[in-house]
């Protein structure tokens, strides 16, 4: 369960993600933590300027450090050793600002092909599409289709439908007098919400 909106800056999103992933996977593979840290460092320097890219290239060549795709391959090998399905939940993508959304999408793009790794991302499509448009993404409406392979649109429910559904569920779980008391409170809250909105 990764919450990108709790990261302090857009630049911290990738680092925070890999720290979360490392915490979850470290009990299963000793070397994987180091590989994930190394990979996250490489991803955060991808968008650096030409000077820092040149320095990194020279340092990698002289010190024989792993290139990004070599680290990626080693992570995949470690994940195959673990042989567990990794499901990453990202909720409320639409709580983020445009540059933060771009970081999360870049993160997904660079890690979604990890072995046995799946992302489930919840967001308001209109909001995210507008953020992509503002970021200058060409053909922004089709862009998400390249990132997310399966899209499930949740149906819109009117408040009255939700109240009735809640009331039915409560009737099945609680005695009638408690259900009626809770229903009254729920109706008061809904009435207040309608006044606020």
Buried (B, 14 or more C-beta within 10 A) or exposed (E): EBBBBEBEEBBBBBBBBBBBBBEBBEEEBEEBBEBBBBBBBBBBEEEEEEEEEEEBEEEBEEEEEBEBEBBBEBBBBBBEEBEBEBEBEBBEBBBBEBBBBBBBBBBBEBBBEBBEBEBEBEBEEEBBBBBBBBBEBEEBEEBBEEBBEEEEEEEEEEEEEEBEEBBEEBBEEEEEEEBEEBBEEBEEEBEEEEEEE
